[in-house]
Amino acid sequence: MQRPSSKRDDSKELEALGLAIRAVRKEQGLSQEALADQAGIDRSHMGRIERGERNVTILNVLRVSNALSFKLSELFKRAEL
Amino acid sequence: MQRPSSKRDDSKELEALGLAIRAVRKEQGLSQEALADQAGIDRSHMGRIERGERNVTILNVLRVSNALSFKLSELFKRAEL
């Protein structure tokens, strides 16, 4: 089974999730850096997550959704996933 | 920032997700092996995902939810996440 490349994980679902995170962040008036810090995620990793370039793990998405006070299911619903 | 150990990722959220996957799988009368094969996921990895022992990636949860004909948001809602 071919492991997705670790450098850059292209998928429309990851892009949709990243766009949803970015939209909710902006609605809350947060900068990407502030969200990264609140979520305890490296700032450059946060940028790649928002651009949909990372096959992010559940616990990291959970950190982001918690920092946005969003349930995981709501965040995925927002991303239409 | 301390990376969760790669050997075994304990978290109640991962356990809740694993239990939800198992419950939906059983409702559909699928064996764990059949779900793993349909999802294109290694069978032992599938077992660890159901036991909540893996900080699974979004694309792998997506493979499982697709194999169960469940949207990601529905699966996370089922897990009360």
N, CA and C atoms of all chains as a GROMACS GRO file, in nm:
protein
  486
    1MET      N    1   0.087  -0.117   0.000
    1MET     CA    2   0.000   0.000   0.000
    1MET      C    3   0.091   0.123   0.000
    2GLN      N    4   0.074   0.210  -0.097
    2GLN     CA    5   0.165   0.322  -0.117
    2GLN      C    6   0.139   0.430  -0.011
    3ARG      N    7   0.238   0.463   0.072
    3ARG     CA    8   0.219   0.566   0.177
    3ARG      C    9   0.215   0.700   0.107
    4PRO      N   10   0.117   0.786   0.143
    4PRO     CA   11   0.119   0.920   0.080
    4PRO      C   12   0.255   0.986   0.107
    5SER      N   13   0.310   1.060   0.010
    5SER     CA   14   0.444   1.121   0.028
    5SER      C   15   0.440   1.211   0.151
    6SER      N   16   0.549   1.210   0.229
    6SER     CA   17   0.545   1.287   0.354
    6SER      C   18   0.575   1.432   0.326
    7LYS      N   19   0.635   1.459   0.211
    7LYS     CA   20   0.672   1.600   0.189
    7LYS      C   21   0.545   1.682   0.175
    8ARG      N   22   0.458   1.649   0.081
    8ARG     CA   23   0.342   1.733   0.056
    8ARG      C   24   0.227   1.640   0.024
    9ASP      N   25   0.117   1.654   0.099
    9ASP     CA   26   0.007   1.561   0.079
    9ASP      C   27  -0.104   1.636   0.010
   10ASP      N   28  -0.119   1.610  -0.121
   10ASP     CA   29  -0.223   1.682  -0.196
   10ASP      C   30  -0.353   1.606  -0.186
   11SER      N   31  -0.457   1.669  -0.141
   11SER     CA   32  -0.589   1.608  -0.153
   11SER      C   33  -0.690   1.720  -0.134
   12LYS      N   34  -0.796   1.706  -0.210
   12LYS     CA   35  -0.899   1.812  -0.203
   12LYS      C   36  -0.961   1.815  -0.063
   13GLU      N   37  -0.962   1.698   0.004
   13GLU     CA   38  -1.020   1.698   0.139
   13GLU      C   39  -0.932   1.778   0.236
   14LEU      N   40  -0.800   1.761   0.222
   14LEU     CA   41  -0.710   1.837   0.310
   14LEU      C   42  -0.721   1.986   0.280
   15GLU      N   43  -0.738   2.018   0.153
   15GLU     CA   44  -0.755   2.160   0.116
   15GLU      C   45  -0.885   2.215   0.175
   16ALA      N   46  -0.992   2.135   0.165
   16ALA     CA   47  -1.121   2.180   0.218
   16ALA      C   48  -1.111   2.203   0.368
   17LEU      N   49  -1.043   2.112   0.438
   17LEU     CA   50  -1.027   2.127   0.583
   17LEU      C   51  -0.946   2.253   0.614
   18GLY      N   52  -0.838   2.273   0.539
   18GLY     CA   53  -0.754   2.391   0.562
   18GLY      C   54  -0.830   2.521   0.540
   19LEU      N   55  -0.911   2.523   0.436
   19LEU     CA   56  -0.991   2.643   0.406
   19LEU      C   57  -1.093   2.669   0.516
   20ALA      N   58  -1.151   2.560   0.569
   20ALA     CA   59  -1.250   2.576   0.677
   20ALA      C   60  -1.182   2.632   0.802
   21ILE      N   61  -1.064   2.579   0.834
   21ILE     CA   62  -0.990   2.629   0.951
   21ILE      C   63  -0.960   2.778   0.932
   22ARG      N   64  -0.914   2.812   0.814
   22ARG     CA   65  -0.878   2.953   0.786
   22ARG      C   66  -1.002   3.043   0.798
   23ALA      N   67  -1.115   2.997   0.744
   23ALA     CA   68  -1.238   3.079   0.747
   23ALA      C   69  -1.282   3.102   0.892
   24VAL      N   70  -1.284   2.994   0.972
   24VAL     CA   71  -1.327   3.008   1.112
   24VAL      C   72  -1.228   3.097   1.188
   25ARG      N   73  -1.099   3.079   1.163
   25ARG     CA   74  -0.997   3.161   1.230
   25ARG      C   75  -1.022   3.310   1.201
   26LYS      N   76  -1.045   3.340   1.072
   26LYS     CA   77  -1.065   3.481   1.033
   26LYS      C   78  -1.193   3.537   1.093
   27GLU      N   79  -1.299   3.453   1.098
   27GLU     CA   80  -1.424   3.498   1.163
   27GLU      C   81  -1.400   3.537   1.307
   28GLN      N   82  -1.302   3.468   1.370
   28GLN     CA   83  -1.273   3.496   1.510
   28GLN      C   84  -1.164   3.603   1.525
   29GLY      N   85  -1.122   3.659   1.411
   29GLY     CA   86  -1.023   3.768   1.416
   29GLY      C   87  -0.887   3.725   1.467
   30LEU      N   88  -0.857   3.596   1.447
   30LEU     CA   89  -0.727   3.545   1.494
   30LEU      C   90  -0.626   3.547   1.378
   31SER      N   91  -0.502   3.578   1.410
   31SER     CA   92  -0.397   3.562   1.310
   31SER      C   93  -0.358   3.414   1.307
   32GLN      N   94  -0.292   3.373   1.200
   32GLN     CA   95  -0.247   3.234   1.188
   32GLN      C   96  -0.148   3.201   1.301
   33GLU      N   97  -0.063   3.301   1.335
   33GLU     CA   98   0.036   3.280   1.441
   33GLU      C   99  -0.036   3.260   1.574
   34ALA      N  100  -0.138   3.343   1.601
   34ALA     CA  101  -0.210   3.334   1.728
   34ALA      C  102  -0.277   3.198   1.740
   35LEU      N  103  -0.339   3.153   1.631
   35LEU     CA  104  -0.404   3.020   1.635
   35LEU      C  105  -0.302   2.911   1.658
   36ALA      N  106  -0.189   2.922   1.589
   36ALA     CA  107  -0.084   2.820   1.607
   36ALA      C  108  -0.039   2.815   1.752
   37ASP      N  109  -0.016   2.932   1.809
   37ASP     CA  110   0.030   2.938   1.949
   37ASP      C  111  -0.075   2.880   2.043
   38GLN      N  112  -0.202   2.920   2.023
   38GLN     CA  113  -0.309   2.871   2.111
   38GLN      C  114  -0.326   2.719   2.098
   39ALA      N  115  -0.302   2.669   1.976
   39ALA     CA  116  -0.321   2.526   1.953
   39ALA      C  117  -0.196   2.446   1.991
   40GLY      N  118  -0.085   2.521   2.017
   40GLY     CA  119   0.039   2.450   2.051
   40GLY      C  120   0.098   2.380   1.930
   41ILE      N  121   0.078   2.443   1.815
   41ILE     CA  122   0.128   2.386   1.690
   41ILE      C  123   0.231   2.483   1.630
   42ASP      N  124   0.336   2.427   1.573
   42ASP     CA  125   0.440   2.508   1.509
   42ASP      C  126   0.376   2.597   1.401
   43ARG      N  127   0.420   2.723   1.396
   43ARG     CA  128   0.355   2.819   1.307
   43ARG      C  129   0.366   2.780   1.161
   44SER      N  130   0.480   2.728   1.120
   44SER     CA  131   0.492   2.694   0.977
   44SER      C  132   0.406   2.570   0.945
   45HIS      N  133   0.395   2.481   1.046
   45HIS     CA  134   0.308   2.363   1.026
   45HIS      C  135   0.163   2.409   1.014
   46MET      N  136   0.128   2.510   1.094
   46MET     CA  137  -0.010   2.563   1.087
   46MET      C  138  -0.038   2.617   0.947
   47GLY      N  139   0.061   2.687   0.890
   47GLY     CA  140   0.043   2.741   0.754
   47GLY      C  141   0.020   2.630   0.654
   48ARG      N  142   0.098   2.522   0.668
   48ARG     CA  143   0.083   2.410   0.572
   48ARG      C  144  -0.053   2.341   0.592
   49ILE      N  145  -0.098   2.335   0.719
   49ILE     CA  146  -0.231   2.274   0.744
   49ILE      C  147  -0.339   2.358   0.675
   50GLU      N  148  -0.330   2.490   0.689
   50GLU     CA  149  -0.433   2.576   0.629
   50GLU      C  150  -0.429   2.570   0.476
   51ARG      N  151  -0.308   2.547   0.420
   51ARG     CA  152  -0.298   2.536   0.273
   51ARG      C  153  -0.330   2.393   0.226
   52GLY      N  154  -0.364   2.305   0.321
   52GLY     CA  155  -0.401   2.169   0.282
   52GLY      C  156  -0.283   2.087   0.236
   53GLU      N  157  -0.164   2.124   0.282
   53GLU     CA  158  -0.043   2.056   0.236
   53GLU      C  159   0.003   1.946   0.331
   54ARG      N  160  -0.072   1.922   0.435
   54ARG     CA  161  -0.029   1.822   0.531
   54ARG      C  162  -0.142   1.724   0.563
   55ASN      N  163  -0.112   1.594   0.558
   55ASN     CA  164  -0.208   1.492   0.599
   55ASN      C  165  -0.206   1.490   0.752
   56VAL      N  166  -0.273   1.585   0.810
   56VAL     CA  167  -0.260   1.615   0.953
   56VAL      C  168  -0.325   1.504   1.036
   57THR      N  169  -0.275   1.488   1.158
   57THR     CA  170  -0.329   1.382   1.245
   57THR      C  171  -0.452   1.433   1.321
   58ILE      N  172  -0.529   1.336   1.372
   58ILE     CA  173  -0.651   1.370   1.445
   58ILE      C  174  -0.618   1.459   1.566
   59LEU      N  175  -0.514   1.423   1.641
   59LEU     CA  176  -0.485   1.500   1.762
   59LEU      C  177  -0.443   1.643   1.730
   60ASN      N  178  -0.380   1.663   1.615
   60ASN     CA  179  -0.345   1.801   1.578
   60ASN      C  180  -0.468   1.878   1.531
   61VAL      N  181  -0.558   1.812   1.459
   61VAL     CA  182  -0.682   1.882   1.419
   61VAL      C  183  -0.763   1.914   1.544
   62LEU      N  184  -0.757   1.822   1.640
   62LEU     CA  185  -0.828   1.844   1.766
   62LEU      C  186  -0.773   1.966   1.840
   63ARG      N  187  -0.639   1.982   1.838
   63ARG     CA  188  -0.579   2.099   1.903
   63ARG      C  189  -0.630   2.227   1.837
   64VAL      N  190  -0.640   2.223   1.704
   64VAL     CA  191  -0.686   2.342   1.630
   64VAL      C  192  -0.834   2.368   1.660
   65SER      N  193  -0.913   2.262   1.656
   65SER     CA  194  -1.058   2.283   1.679
   65SER      C  195  -1.082   2.330   1.823
   66ASN      N  196  -1.007   2.275   1.917
   66ASN     CA  197  -1.021   2.322   2.056
   66ASN      C  198  -0.983   2.470   2.067
   67ALA      N  199  -0.875   2.508   1.999
   67ALA     CA  200  -0.830   2.648   2.004
   67ALA      C  201  -0.935   2.741   1.942
   68LEU      N  202  -1.014   2.686   1.848
   68LEU     CA  203  -1.120   2.764   1.784
   68LEU      C  204  -1.253   2.746   1.856
   69SER      N  205  -1.253   2.666   1.966
   69SER     CA  206  -1.377   2.632   2.039
   69SER      C  207  -1.481   2.571   1.945
   70PHE      N  208  -1.433   2.486   1.856
   70PHE     CA  209  -1.520   2.415   1.761
   70PHE      C  210  -1.509   2.266   1.792
   71LYS      N  211  -1.621   2.193   1.782
   71LYS     CA  212  -1.610   2.047   1.789
   71LYS      C  213  -1.550   1.998   1.657
   72LEU      N  214  -1.479   1.884   1.662
   72LEU     CA  215  -1.420   1.826   1.541
   72LEU      C  216  -1.528   1.805   1.436
   73SER      N  217  -1.640   1.749   1.477
   73SER     CA  218  -1.747   1.719   1.380
   73SER      C  219  -1.796   1.848   1.313
   74GLU      N  220  -1.802   1.956   1.389
   74GLU     CA  221  -1.847   2.084   1.332
   74GLU      C  222  -1.746   2.138   1.231
   75LEU      N  223  -1.618   2.121   1.265
   75LEU     CA  224  -1.513   2.171   1.175
   75LEU      C  225  -1.517   2.094   1.043
   76PHE      N  226  -1.537   1.961   1.053
   76PHE     CA  227  -1.544   1.880   0.930
   76PHE      C  228  -1.673   1.910   0.853
   77LYS      N  229  -1.780   1.940   0.927
   77LYS     CA  230  -1.905   1.976   0.860
   77LYS      C  231  -1.886   2.108   0.785
   78ARG      N  232  -1.818   2.201   0.849
   78ARG     CA  233  -1.789   2.331   0.788
   78ARG      C  234  -1.708   2.311   0.660
   79ALA      N  235  -1.625   2.209   0.660
   79ALA     CA  236  -1.540   2.179   0.543
   79ALA      C  237  -1.615   2.093   0.441
   80GLU      N  238  -1.744   2.065   0.475
   80GLU     CA  239  -1.828   1.979   0.390
   80GLU      C  240  -1.766   1.843   0.369
   81LEU      N  241  -1.706   1.791   0.476
   81LEU     CA  242  -1.646   1.655   0.473
   81LEU      C  243  -1.725   1.563   0.564
   82MET      N  244   0.761   2.160   2.210
   82MET     CA  245   0.628   2.093   2.212
   82MET      C  246   0.654   1.943   2.201
   83GLN      N  247   0.602   1.867   2.296
   83GLN     CA  248   0.635   1.724   2.305
   83GLN      C  249   0.550   1.646   2.204
   84ARG      N  250   0.615   1.576   2.108
   84ARG     CA  251   0.539   1.500   2.007
   84ARG      C  252   0.478   1.379   2.077
   85PRO      N  253   0.349   1.349   2.051
   85PRO     CA  254   0.293   1.228   2.113
   85PRO      C  255   0.380   1.108   2.072
   86SER      N  256   0.402   1.012   2.162
   86SER     CA  257   0.491   0.896   2.128
   86SER      C  258   0.435   0.826   2.006
   87SER      N  259   0.524   0.780   1.917
   87SER     CA  260   0.471   0.720   1.793
   87SER      C  261   0.431   0.577   1.820
   88LYS      N  262   0.481   0.518   1.926
   88LYS     CA  263   0.447   0.376   1.948
   88LYS      C  264   0.300   0.365   1.977
   89ARG      N  265   0.249   0.433   2.078
   89ARG     CA  266   0.109   0.417   2.116
   89ARG      C  267   0.058   0.553   2.157
   90ASP      N  268  -0.050   0.596   2.094
   90ASP     CA  269  -0.101   0.729   2.122
   90ASP      C  270  -0.227   0.715   2.205
   91ASP      N  271  -0.213   0.741   2.336
   91ASP     CA  272  -0.331   0.726   2.423
   91ASP      C  273  -0.407   0.856   2.425
   92SER      N  274  -0.531   0.852   2.392
   92SER     CA  275  -0.615   0.971   2.416
   92SER      C  276  -0.759   0.923   2.411
   93LYS      N  277  -0.838   0.987   2.495
   93LYS     CA  278  -0.979   0.944   2.502
   93LYS      C  279  -1.049   0.975   2.370
   94GLU      N  280  -1.000   1.080   2.298
   94GLU     CA  281  -1.063   1.111   2.171
   94GLU      C  282  -1.035   1.001   2.067
   95LEU      N  283  -0.911   0.951   2.068
   95LEU     CA  284  -0.879   0.844   1.973
   95LEU      C  285  -0.958   0.718   2.007
   96GLU      N  286  -0.975   0.696   2.138
   96GLU     CA  287  -1.055   0.579   2.179
   96GLU      C  288  -1.201   0.594   2.136
   97ALA      N  289  -1.254   0.717   2.153
   97ALA     CA  290  -1.393   0.742   2.115
   97ALA      C  291  -1.411   0.721   1.965
   98LEU      N  292  -1.315   0.769   1.887
   98LEU     CA  293  -1.323   0.752   1.742
   98LEU      C  294  -1.317   0.603   1.705
   99GLY      N  295  -1.226   0.531   1.771
   99GLY     CA  296  -1.213   0.388   1.743
   99GLY      C  297  -1.340   0.311   1.774
  100LEU      N  298  -1.401   0.346   1.886
  100LEU     CA  299  -1.526   0.279   1.927
  100LEU      C  300  -1.639   0.309   1.827
  101ALA      N  301  -1.641   0.434   1.778
  101ALA     CA  302  -1.745   0.472   1.682
  101ALA      C  303  -1.727   0.393   1.551
  102ILE      N  304  -1.602   0.382   1.506
  102ILE     CA  305  -1.574   0.306   1.383
  102ILE      C  306  -1.618   0.161   1.403
  103ARG      N  307  -1.582   0.104   1.517
  103ARG     CA  308  -1.618  -0.036   1.545
  103ARG      C  309  -1.770  -0.054   1.546
  104ALA      N  310  -1.840   0.041   1.612
  104ALA     CA  311  -1.987   0.029   1.624
  104ALA      C  312  -2.051   0.034   1.484
  105VAL      N  313  -2.009   0.130   1.402
  105VAL     CA  314  -2.067   0.144   1.267
  105VAL      C  315  -2.034   0.021   1.183
  106ARG      N  316  -1.910  -0.027   1.196
  106ARG     CA  317  -1.867  -0.147   1.121
  106ARG      C  318  -1.959  -0.266   1.156
  107LYS      N  319  -1.981  -0.285   1.286
  107LYS     CA  320  -2.064  -0.400   1.331
  107LYS      C  321  -2.208  -0.383   1.284
  108GLU      N  322  -2.258  -0.259   1.288
  108GLU     CA  323  -2.395  -0.234   1.240
  108GLU      C  324  -2.408  -0.275   1.093
  109GLN      N  325  -2.298  -0.262   1.020
  109GLN     CA  326  -2.300  -0.297   0.878
  109GLN      C  327  -2.259  -0.442   0.855
  110GLY      N  328  -2.238  -0.516   0.965
  110GLY     CA  329  -2.207  -0.659   0.954
  110GLY      C  330  -2.073  -0.687   0.888
  111LEU      N  331  -1.980  -0.590   0.902
  111LEU     CA  332  -1.848  -0.607   0.841
  111LEU      C  333  -1.748  -0.660   0.945
  112SER      N  334  -1.660  -0.748   0.902
  112SER     CA  335  -1.551  -0.788   0.992
  112SER      C  336  -1.445  -0.678   0.987
  113GLN      N  337  -1.356  -0.679   1.084
  113GLN     CA  338  -1.248  -0.578   1.088
  113GLN      C  339  -1.158  -0.595   0.964
  114GLU      N  340  -1.137  -0.723   0.926
  114GLU     CA  341  -1.052  -0.750   0.810
  114GLU      C  342  -1.116  -0.695   0.682
  115ALA      N  343  -1.248  -0.716   0.671
  115ALA     CA  344  -1.319  -0.670   0.550
  115ALA      C  345  -1.313  -0.517   0.541
  116LEU      N  346  -1.334  -0.451   0.655
  116LEU     CA  347  -1.327  -0.303   0.654
  116LEU      C  348  -1.186  -0.257   0.616
  117ALA      N  349  -1.085  -0.322   0.675
  117ALA     CA  350  -0.946  -0.284   0.645
  117ALA      C  351  -0.920  -0.299   0.495
  118ASP      N  352  -0.964  -0.411   0.439
  118ASP     CA  353  -0.940  -0.434   0.296
  118ASP      C  354  -1.013  -0.331   0.211
  119GLN      N  355  -1.139  -0.304   0.246
  119GLN     CA  356  -1.218  -0.206   0.168
  119GLN      C  357  -1.157  -0.066   0.178
  120ALA      N  358  -1.100  -0.038   0.296
  120ALA     CA  359  -1.044   0.096   0.318
  120ALA      C  360  -0.901   0.106   0.263
  121GLY      N  361  -0.844  -0.011   0.229
  121GLY     CA  362  -0.705  -0.010   0.181
  121GLY      C  363  -0.607   0.019   0.293
  122ILE      N  364  -0.642  -0.030   0.411
  122ILE     CA  365  -0.559  -0.008   0.529
  122ILE      C  366  -0.511  -0.144   0.581
  123ASP      N  367  -0.388  -0.148   0.624
  123ASP     CA  368  -0.331  -0.272   0.680
  123ASP      C  369  -0.418  -0.320   0.796
  124ARG      N  370  -0.442  -0.452   0.799
  124ARG     CA  371  -0.537  -0.507   0.897
  124ARG      C  372  -0.494  -0.482   1.041
  125SER      N  373  -0.365  -0.492   1.069
  125SER     CA  374  -0.323  -0.472   1.209
  125SER      C  375  -0.335  -0.324   1.246
  126HIS      N  376  -0.309  -0.238   1.144
  126HIS     CA  377  -0.324  -0.094   1.170
  126HIS      C  378  -0.472  -0.063   1.199
  127MET      N  379  -0.561  -0.132   1.126
  127MET     CA  380  -0.705  -0.112   1.147
  127MET      C  381  -0.743  -0.148   1.291
  128GLY      N  382  -0.685  -0.258   1.339
  128GLY     CA  383  -0.713  -0.300   1.476
  128GLY      C  384  -0.669  -0.195   1.577
  129ARG      N  385  -0.549  -0.139   1.552
  129ARG     CA  386  -0.498  -0.036   1.645
  129ARG      C  387  -0.585   0.091   1.639
  130ILE      N  388  -0.634   0.122   1.516
  130ILE     CA  389  -0.721   0.240   1.503
  130ILE      C  390  -0.849   0.218   1.584
  131GLU      N  391  -0.907   0.098   1.573
  131GLU     CA  392  -1.033   0.071   1.645
  131GLU      C  393  -1.010   0.072   1.797
  132ARG      N  394  -0.888   0.032   1.840
  132ARG     CA  395  -0.859   0.033   1.985
  132ARG      C  396  -0.812   0.171   2.031
  133GLY      N  397  -0.809   0.267   1.938
  133GLY     CA  398  -0.770   0.403   1.977
  133GLY      C  399  -0.622   0.415   2.009
  134GLU      N  400  -0.543   0.326   1.951
  134GLU     CA  401  -0.400   0.325   1.983
  134GLU      C  402  -0.316   0.402   1.882
  135ARG      N  403  -0.379   0.462   1.784
  135ARG     CA  404  -0.304   0.531   1.682
  135ARG      C  405  -0.357   0.673   1.659
  136ASN      N  406  -0.267   0.771   1.658
  136ASN     CA  407  -0.305   0.908   1.623
  136ASN      C  408  -0.317   0.913   1.471
  137VAL      N  409  -0.427   0.863   1.424
  137VAL     CA  410  -0.447   0.836   1.281
  137VAL      C  411  -0.456   0.966   1.201
  138THR      N  412  -0.416   0.960   1.074
  138THR     CA  413  -0.421   1.080   0.991
  138THR      C  414  -0.560   1.097   0.930
  139ILE      N  415  -0.584   1.221   0.884
  139ILE     CA  416  -0.715   1.252   0.824
  139ILE      C  417  -0.741   1.162   0.703
  140LEU      N  418  -0.641   1.144   0.617
  140LEU     CA  419  -0.666   1.066   0.496
  140LEU      C  420  -0.697   0.920   0.528
  141ASN      N  421  -0.639   0.868   0.636
  141ASN     CA  422  -0.673   0.730   0.673
  141ASN      C  423  -0.812   0.722   0.735
  142VAL      N  424  -0.852   0.822   0.814
  142VAL     CA  425  -0.988   0.820   0.868
  142VAL      C  426  -1.087   0.835   0.752
  143LEU      N  427  -1.047   0.914   0.653
  143LEU     CA  428  -1.132   0.933   0.536
  143LEU      C  429  -1.151   0.802   0.459
  144ARG      N  430  -1.042   0.724   0.449
  144ARG     CA  431  -1.054   0.594   0.381
  144ARG      C  432  -1.154   0.505   0.456
  145VAL      N  433  -1.147   0.509   0.589
  145VAL     CA  434  -1.238   0.426   0.669
  145VAL      C  435  -1.382   0.476   0.655
  146SER      N  436  -1.400   0.607   0.666
  146SER     CA  437  -1.538   0.661   0.658
  146SER      C  438  -1.595   0.635   0.519
  147ASN      N  439  -1.514   0.649   0.415
  147ASN     CA  440  -1.562   0.618   0.278
  147ASN      C  441  -1.603   0.471   0.267
  148ALA      N  442  -1.521   0.384   0.327
  148ALA     CA  443  -1.550   0.239   0.321
  148ALA      C  444  -1.680   0.208   0.396
  149LEU      N  445  -1.712   0.291   0.495
  149LEU     CA  446  -1.837   0.273   0.572
  149LEU      C  447  -1.951   0.357   0.513
  150SER      N  448  -1.922   0.428   0.403
  150SER     CA  449  -2.021   0.520   0.343
  150SER      C  450  -2.072   0.622   0.445
  151PHE      N  451  -1.979   0.670   0.524
  151PHE     CA  452  -2.010   0.772   0.626
  151PHE      C  453  -1.932   0.898   0.592
  152LYS      N  454  -1.991   1.016   0.610
  152LYS     CA  455  -1.912   1.138   0.597
  152LYS      C  456  -1.823   1.148   0.722
  153LEU      N  457  -1.706   1.214   0.707
  153LEU     CA  458  -1.614   1.233   0.820
  153LEU      C  459  -1.687   1.300   0.936
  154SER      N  460  -1.761   1.406   0.904
  154SER     CA  461  -1.829   1.481   1.011
  154SER      C  462  -1.928   1.391   1.085
  155GLU      N  463  -1.993   1.300   1.013
  155GLU     CA  464  -2.089   1.209   1.077
  155GLU      C  465  -2.018   1.110   1.169
  156LEU      N  466  -1.902   1.064   1.122
  156LEU     CA  467  -1.825   0.968   1.202
  156LEU      C  468  -1.779   1.034   1.331
  157PHE      N  469  -1.732   1.159   1.320
  157PHE     CA  470  -1.685   1.230   1.441
  157PHE      C  471  -1.804   1.264   1.532
  158LYS      N  472  -1.918   1.292   1.470
  158LYS     CA  473  -2.038   1.320   1.551
  158LYS      C  474  -2.079   1.193   1.626
  159ARG      N  475  -2.071   1.080   1.557
  159ARG     CA  476  -2.104   0.951   1.620
  159ARG      C  477  -2.011   0.925   1.738
  160ALA      N  478  -1.889   0.974   1.727
  160ALA     CA  479  -1.789   0.956   1.835
  160ALA      C  480  -1.802   1.065   1.940
  161GLU      N  481  -1.903   1.152   1.920
  161GLU     CA  482  -1.926   1.268   2.009
  161GLU      C  483  -1.801   1.356   2.018
  162LEU      N  484  -1.736   1.374   1.904
  162LEU     CA  485  -1.618   1.464   1.898
  162LEU      C  486  -1.652   1.586   1.814
   0.00000   0.00000   0.00000
